[in-house]
Amino acid sequence: MTTGITTNDTAAATATATAGERPLRVLYSFPHTLGRPGISTTAFHQVRSMIDAGFAVTVYCTSLAGELDGAAEVVETMVARGRRIPHRAIGVRRAYGYHDRRTAHELATRPYAYDVVHTWPRGCIHTLRTARRIGLPGLREVCSPHSRSACGLAEQEAAACGIQLPRGHAHRGTTGHLRREDAEYDAASTLLCPSDYVVRTFAEYGADTGRLVRHAYGYDPARFFPTDLPRPADRPFTMVFAGRGEPNKGLHYALRAWRDAGAPGELLICGVIMPEYRASLGELLSLPGVRELGFVDDLGTLFRSADALVLPSVTEGSALVTLEAAACGCVPVISDACGSPARHLVDGLVHQATDTATLAEHIQLLAEDPATLATLRQGCLDARDRHTWDAAGTRLAEVYRAAARPRPPLGAPVTSSGGSPGGGRLPRSG
């Protein structure tokens, strides 16, 4: 399915271009359904912010959930006759490969239609190699730490809990998976890193630091905002764990620290716990004040009713829940492997990953010292504007502009010979 750009959208796309300059043309490739929860929401906000920045954005995704007004074009590679084809219908890996080849074909047949291409893992190797061959900057999102680091730590943590990660788990580092990741890293001209922690893991595995570019993720202020109501005097200290229940998220460290801090209130666990991991947690899940809520759709309301978020991850790219909780005035109590911008004793409390003793001290501090809790909460609210998706989009736009190859001025002749920077076939609308 394709969606053409409207007259108003064209005006918006050119509004921010300086006189005599074309709007920057972006090919954005996402090998999943765009706009669903998780990384699909991240990708959707990135596209939305680039459209709002005045760029001409062509989106290749397997399918689109919702509306995306203003895109130059949307191509749904896994939609036929208006119906979405699930990845599993042809095999997940084949679906990624099919999407990748469709996007690569677009670049190969229209080599001068774009100034930069932005790709995501698993469905990008052919697209990135084609971009390199035609001299187009190829950016690859690295939403997680270096795969060899992330998989190694996740498997190490699982073993420490006495379990093994199941087949198909994202952090089960098979040889083939790690080789594919390495090939994608090598094919990209730029690796987009959402946190300093991610940058550090790539540097540790020998990546060229010149290819590592920091950008950021964000939160939606329409969903995550503080309450104006005063904290109820009779409410117990309330802490939330929000994430998948698996070893690398560190729920076992949160529960041990909760126990060691004297279980000073309520600890609400949001997320589905992996069965093997649940068995290893044992009686920790029965500690005083611990309640399981399962999957929670409206995290904003929950964060507004809580005092703190605990996330002692052992490896993480940039946990969105840390931004979302802080935006609601829920103080992040997190490890240094969360990829969070939270600053220790300013707008959060940060401990070294796996350090249960320090985490217990941080929990106890917030539970017993209302003044410190109030100060950190205010620090979260003071930093809200720095971490929205709009702010993240501003940074990504800067990255695009710096990476993009030189563009011809508006009105410059475009030939079919491909002999000049503006050569090749005319780009689509926008």
N, C-alpha and C positions, 0 to 999 in steps of 0.2 A: 504494500500500500504506500502511496506517496501523497503528500499533502503540499500543495503549492503555497507560496508566500502571497499575501494580499498587498494591495497598494499601501495601506496604512503600515503594514509590517515593513515594507520596503523603506518607507519614510523613516521609521524608527531605526532601521538598520543603518541608514546613512546619516542619522542625526548627529552621532558622535564622531563621525569621521571628519578629520580636518579638511580644509579646502584643498582640492587637488589630490585627494588620497582616497583609494578604494576602502570600503569596509573590510576589515580582516576576515578572511574566509576560512572557516574551520570545518573539518570533517571529524565528527565525534562518533566513535565506534564503541558500542556497548553490547556484549554478547548475551544479554539477558533481557527480561521484560523491564522496560524503563518506567520507574515511578512506583514500584512496589516497595514494601518495607525493606530495611537493610541497606546494602550497597546500592540498590536500585534507586533509593531515595537520594543518596549522596550524588549519584550520577545525574538524576533529574534536576537537582538544585544547581549543579554545575552548568548544565545546559541552559537552564532558565537564567542564570546570572550572566552567561555569555551573550544570550539574546538581548537581555536588558542593557548590556554594555555596548550594544550596537553592532555586534559581530554578525556576519552572515553564517549561520550554523546549519550545516547539513548533518542530520542524525541518522546513523545506521544502528538499529537495535533489532533484537529478535521480535519484539512486539512492544506496544506502547499501552500503558495503563493510564488513562486520563487524557487530558488535553495538553497540548504544547503549542500554544499560539505563538506565532512570530518566527518559527523556524523556517529557514529557506526551503528545507525539504525534510520529510521524515520517511525513511525506507524501513519497513518491517520485514526482516529477512525470513522470519518463520511464521508468516501469516499467508494463508491461501484462501481466496474467495471470502475474505472477511473473517476467517476463523483462525485462531492461534493454534499452531502446531506445537505441542509440548516437546521439549528437548528429548525426553525419554522415548518419544515415538520413533525416532531414528537413531537413538543412542546419544547420550549427553556429549561425548567427545566428538561425534560426527556433527552434531548440531553446532558446537563451537567452531569446528573446522569449516562448515558450510558458510556460517556467518562471516568468518574471517576471509574466505575466498571471495565472497560477494563484495566485501568492502575493498579488498585488494584489487579486484577487477575494476571497481570504480576509479581507483587511483591510477591504475595502469592505462585505462582508456581516456582519462581526462587529467593528464599530469599537471596541467596549469590551472585547474579549476579551484585549487585550494592553496592556502599559505601555511597551514599547520594541520597535523592530524593528532588526535588525542584518542588513545586506545586503553582498553582494560584487559586484565589477565585472562588467559585461556583461549581467547578468540582474537589473537592479534599478531601472531608470528609472521604470516604472509603479508599482512597489511604493513607491518613495520619494515619488512625487508623490501617491499615494493616502494615504500616511502623513501628509504635510503637510496635505492637504485635511481629514483627520479630526482633526488636532491631535495626532498621535502622533509622538514623537521618532523620526526616521529616521537611523540611523547607517550610514555607508558605509565599508567597509574600504578603505584605500589602501595595499595591500601593496607598491606601487612608488612612486617619486618622481612628482611631477606629470608627466603624460604628455608634455606639450610639452617639458619638461626632459629626461626619460628618452629620448624618441625623438630629440630633437635631438642629444644627446650620443652615443647609440648609432650614429646615422647618420654623425655626424662622425668617430667612431672607426673605423667601417667604411671610410669614404672614405680616412682616413689609412693604412689597411692595403691600400688599392688594390682594395677589393671593395665590393659593394652588398649590403645585406641582402635576402634572398629574399622573394618575395611571401608574405604570411601571417605573417611574423615579428612577434612581439609588439611589437617596437620600431620597426617600419616605420610611420612616422607619416602615414598617409593622412589626407586632409582629413575624410572621413567618420568615421574612427576617433577623431580628436581632437575633433571636434564632439560625438560621443556621450559621450566622457569628460567634456568640459566640462559637458554637460547633466546627467550623473550627479552631478558635483561640486555643481552649482547646486541640485539637487533635495534633497540631503541636509541635514539640520539639523546634523549633526556628521560630520567627517571623521576617522577613526581612523588615526593616524599611528604606525607602529612604531619610528620613530627620529627623532632631531633633524635628520638629513640630509633626511628626507622633509618635515618641517615647514618647513625652510629653502627647499626647492624650491617649495612651495606659496606661501609668503610672497613669494618672488621673482616669482611670477606673479599677485600681487595678491589672493590669497585672504584672506578675513576671518580674522584670527588667532584670533578668538573661537570660530570653528568648528573649529579645529585642536586635537585632543585627543590627547595622547601616551598610548599604551599600550605593550605590549611583546610580543614573541614569546619562545619558550622552547625548551627541549630536554627529552628524555625521559631521566631518570636511570637507567631500567632498561636503556637501550641505550648510553648514553654515560657512562662512568665511568672513572676512572683505574686503571692496573694497580698492583699492590703489588710487582711484580717489579722489581729494580734494572735500570737501563739497561745492556745488554750492552756491555762495554768495547770489543769489536771492531766494534761497529756504526758505520757511517759516519754523519755528520750527515745526517738524513733530513727532507726537506720535502715536503709534499703540496699539490698544487693540486686542489681539488675544486669542479667547476662545469662548466657547459656551455662547450664550446670555441667561443667567439664573441667578437668584438672588445670588447664592453662589459664582459666579465669580466676583460679585461686580461691574458690568458695571454701575449701578446707582451711585455708589460712584465716579467712574471715571468721569462720565458726570457732576455730581454736582461740583466736584473739578475743572474740566475744566472751568465750568461757573464761579466759584469763583476766578479762576486765571486770568480771563479776556479773556478766549478763545484765547490764544496767538499764534495761528497758525492753523495747521491741526491735527485733531484727526481722524484716520482711524480705523474703526471698522471691524474686520475680524471675521466671524463666523455667524451662523444662530441664530437669536433671537427668543426665545420661544414666541408664539403669545400672551399669557396672560401677559407675562413680558413686551412685546413691548407696550401693552396698558398702563401698569403702568408707563412706562418711559415718555410717553406723549411728551411734547414739548422739553424735554431734547435732543431728537434725532434731533431736528431742530436748535440746538445751532450753532452759527457761527463756521465754520471750520470743523464741524462734517460730516463725509462721511461714508456711509456703503458700504463695498466691498463684503459682503456675504462670502461664503466659498472661501478661497484662498489656492490653491494647493502649490504654490511656495513661502513659507514664507521667505526663505533665501533672495531672491531678494528684497522683501518688507522691511525686516529688514535692508538691506544694504542701502536702500534709506531713512531711517528714523533716527531720533535722539534718541528716547527712546521708551521703551515698558512700558505700564501701565497695571498692573494686581493687583487690590485691593481685591483679593479673601478673603472670610471669612473662608474658609476651603479648604485645598488642600494637596495632598500627597507630590508631588514634581513636580511642573509644568515644563514640558520639554521646553516650549516656553521661560522660563526665561534663560535657558542655551543656547538655540539656538539663541536668540536675542543677548545676551552678546557676543557670539562667532563671531557675525557679527559686533560688535562695537556699537550695539544699547543698550543704558543704561537701565537696569531694574529699574523701579519705582514701587515698589511692597509692598504688606502688609507682615507682619511677619507671616501670615498664609499660605504663598505660598509654603513653604517647599524648598525655594531656598537657595543656598550657597552664594548668593550675600551679600557683606559686606557694611554696611552703610558708605557712603562717601569714600569708597575705589573703589568699582566696581558696585555701585548701590546706590539707595536711598530707605530706608525701613521705613515704617510707621506702626503704630499699626492698625490692622484690624478695619475697620469702622470709622477711624479717618479722616474725610473728610477735616478738616481744615489743618492738617499737609500735607496731600496729595496735596492740593492746593498750599501750600508753596513750596513743592518739584517741582511741575510742573512749577511754576513761576520762581524758582531758575534756572532750566535748560534753560528755554526759554529766560531769561534775562541776564544770565551770561555765555557767551561762554567759558570762561576759566574753570569754574567748569565742564561744559559739556565735554570739551576736556580732562580734568584730569580723569573724571570717565570713559570715553570711553577708554582711555589708560589703566586704571585699568582692564577693561573687557578683553582687548587684552592680557595683561600680564598674566591673569589667564586662558587663553584658554586651555592650555595643561592639566590643572588639571581636566577638566570636559568633556573630550571626552569619548566615549564608551569604548575605550581601557583602559583608567584610571579607569572607573567604573568596567570593567572586571577584572582588577588586584585586586581590593578590593573584588569582589565576589569570585574570586579564593581563596583568603585568608580565606574567610568565609567557603567555601566548605572544605578546608583542615583542618580547626579547628574543623568542625562539624563531619567529616567523621569518621566512626568506623575504628579500626585498620585493615590494609590490609596485606595479606600474601605476601611474597616476590615472585618475578618472578621465575618460575620454581618449586614452591612449589606444592606438590601433591594436587589435588582436588578430593575429594571423593563424592559419591552420598549419603552418610549417613547423611551429614549435621552436623557432630559432632564437626567440628572445624571451626574457623573463615573463612577458605577458602572452607568450605563444600558446598554441594548442587550441582546443575548441572553446567556444564561449561558455562560461559557467552558467548554471541554471539561474533562475530568478534570484536576485539578491546578491 
